[in-house]
Amino acid sequence: MTNNSKTDHWLVQGATIRWLWRIFIVVLAVTVLAQLILPVKGYFGIDGWFGFGAFYGFLACLAMVLVAKALGFLLKRDEDYYQDPTADD
């Protein structure tokens, strides 16, 4: 990728990425803070706690990343795994 920001797509420019992060953080904070105005009635007790959805979502995402890393480690093959061993280089 070139450093010429005039030819880059607007979604890959640094300023746009910073603004998108800020917007996403504000939206996520508003959704958590909305629970102060619109209380959630939990079915199991713990799911009624403040910010439970955000916390649970974060833990679920973290678990998916860790499982994917473990699967990548377990399923990893050598660089020349598919190369024919009888072929001459």
C-alpha positions as MATLAB code, in Angstrom:
seq = 'MTNNSKTDHWLVQGATIRWLWRIFIVVLAVTVLAQLILPVKGYFGIDGWFGFGAFYGFLACLAMVLVAKALGFLLKRDEDYYQDPTADD';
ca = [
       0.000    0.000    0.000;
       1.330    3.411   -0.880;
       1.590    6.379    1.440;
      -0.316    8.568   -1.012;
      -3.585    9.122    0.866;
      -5.221   10.758   -2.186;
      -5.261    7.456   -4.060;
      -6.115    5.237   -1.083;
      -9.712    4.288   -0.425;
     -11.285    6.426    2.291;
     -11.759    3.401    4.584;
      -8.026    2.661    4.761;
      -6.890    6.189    5.551;
      -5.539    6.708    9.054;
      -7.827    9.608    9.921;
     -10.912    7.639    8.881;
      -9.869    4.630   10.926;
      -9.372    6.819   14.016;
     -12.818    8.396   13.552;
     -14.451    5.005   13.094;
     -12.839    3.726   16.317;
     -14.109    6.782   18.186;
     -17.615    6.368   16.774;
     -17.700    2.647   17.626;
     -16.498    3.307   21.188;
     -19.169    5.973   21.684;
     -21.906    3.702   20.300;
     -20.810    0.840   22.558;
     -20.675    3.124   25.598;
     -24.146    4.489   24.820;
     -25.584    0.997   24.528;
     -24.149    0.042   27.922;
     -25.258    3.311   29.534;
     -28.751    2.887   28.075;
     -29.212    0.150   30.636;
     -29.399    2.888   33.284;
     -32.510    4.305   31.606;
     -33.975    1.042   30.307;
     -33.353   -1.572   32.973;
     -32.980   -5.151   31.809;
     -34.883   -7.856   33.628;
     -32.667  -10.899   33.685;
     -34.035  -14.393   33.497;
     -31.200  -16.029   35.437;
     -30.268  -13.280   37.890;
     -26.740  -12.641   36.689;
     -27.892  -11.506   33.245;
     -29.713   -8.599   34.871;
     -26.507   -7.046   36.186;
     -25.367   -3.730   34.750;
     -23.145   -4.209   31.703;
     -23.529   -7.984   31.692;
     -24.138   -8.124   27.930;
     -20.958   -6.195   27.146;
     -18.914   -8.272   29.571;
     -20.348  -11.552   28.292;
     -19.777  -10.499   24.684;
     -16.168   -9.616   25.436;
     -15.545  -12.951   27.152;
     -17.207  -14.846   24.293;
     -15.037  -13.029   21.743;
     -11.924  -13.702   23.808;
     -12.835  -17.396   24.037;
     -13.339  -17.604   20.258;
      -9.920  -16.044   19.629;
      -8.201  -18.400   22.067;
      -9.943  -21.467   20.607;
      -8.986  -20.358   17.096;
      -5.352  -19.932   18.170;
      -5.359  -23.400   19.757;
      -6.906  -24.941   16.635;
      -4.337  -23.182   14.477;
      -1.575  -24.620   16.619;
      -3.043  -28.132   16.532;
      -3.855  -28.158   12.812;
      -0.667  -26.452   11.637;
       1.281  -28.258    8.906;
       4.836  -27.904    7.686;
       5.550  -25.436    4.922;
       6.195  -28.209    2.403;
       3.361  -30.516    3.562;
       1.642  -30.647    0.169;
       4.828  -30.881   -1.848;
       5.400  -34.173   -3.645;
       8.331  -35.888   -1.868;
       9.385  -37.677   -5.077;
       9.555  -34.502   -7.169;
      12.993  -33.125   -8.007;
      13.571  -29.444   -7.274;
];
